[in-house]
Amino acid sequence: MSRPGSVSVSVDQLRPGVVCSHSIDDEGGILLLGSGTRITEQVIAGLVDRDVKTIDIHPSDLAAMTGGKVGGPRPVRKNGREVGFSGVWEENISLKELLVDRFEEPFNEKRTEVLQRGLLGAKARFDQLERMIVDREIHSIDSIATISDAYARAILDDYDQTVGVMGAAEAEHDISRRSVQMAVLGMAIGAELGFDGPTTLEIGLAGLLHDVGLLVMDPKFRDPSNSMSPAERWEYEKHPLVAKECLENLRDIPVSVQLAIQQVHEQYDGSGFPRALRGPRIHIYARILNVVDAYLHLISPASNRCGILPHDALGLMLHHAGRGIFDPKVIRAFLKTETMFPLGSLVELQSGAPATVIRRKSDDYAKPVLVNQDGERLDQTDPENTILRPLASCNLPQMRIPISQMPSIQWNLAENRLLV
Ligand SMILES: [Fe+2]
């Protein structure tokens, strides 16, 4: 509720470029913005970093600071209503509390089929939407939000299976499909971190839209694993800013999503691009998507190597997390999301038999739930069912990186360079 004589405005509704004619305090009376402060994206990012969701402004500043918008529903909307079904996307209700408990259930084949078909459908739909965004033919995020909405529902319905199916490596790099995967895994981490529905949906939106800038740039940049000259790399590193320009026509895109899109390639230690931001100056959505991007990059084939086994990719990320390149809180959440033997991946048991990882255990991310080739759940108190090592996928060539080799591996995330 706003204080007497002032109007409460969501930080998302602030319009960069205007100047506050009156000072703005937080609820405790501490100065947030002095009078004469120009609202910039950095100022808004600072408020978001401080977890300020609404501010009370002087009524005379209302029109200028919000462009006349105030109150009303949140920006992630569908057909004029909040997206989702009853209560699920309400603010301040953690999605984690709403996940359907399917711990005792096997992976459902029909659900796998629906998710895989959905990925193809979302890719086709998204290909079309991306082109319309680039051509500035759409002006609202509604049609894009329906894609993240559908996958957020899938996460609620079966978190483990959705992550397992959508987090699998693909043989070829494709921007649209990778963007959908980024959105889904990003939302899964958001749910693990305890975010509510509207916040989680915004992570999905940022994941879907983060690489739209590449569509208007030289096609050779669409696969970042291709080698680039220094001049080409300089050009490539502008793509988050180009994405922001492409999205300027979308009138209802939240500021937090715009910030995240520009910051997905910033690294927590300041080694990223385009602005070498570091630590909490990087929006939390971008810190989440950066971890997902790194994982998908490692498990996918590149021009000079095949994909890395999911278990070893995660191990490599944890090893390099010690350098401070990722937000530790996000890496921990990702580990809990995937487990040490990522969902959907194959392992070899002490008995020599193969098994598939199907579910997480809340109390032990080193020992996920396994099924044998007949889909039967394995008794993990039996020493024969202890995991011996990860196995390559049946469909893709994948390479191992043993723990002993990890210290000698040079990995430059910003340049997508991995020297094994
Ligand atoms: Fe990118």
Residues whose N, C-alpha, C, O or C-beta is under 5 A from the ligand:
A	BS01	LIG	H210 D211
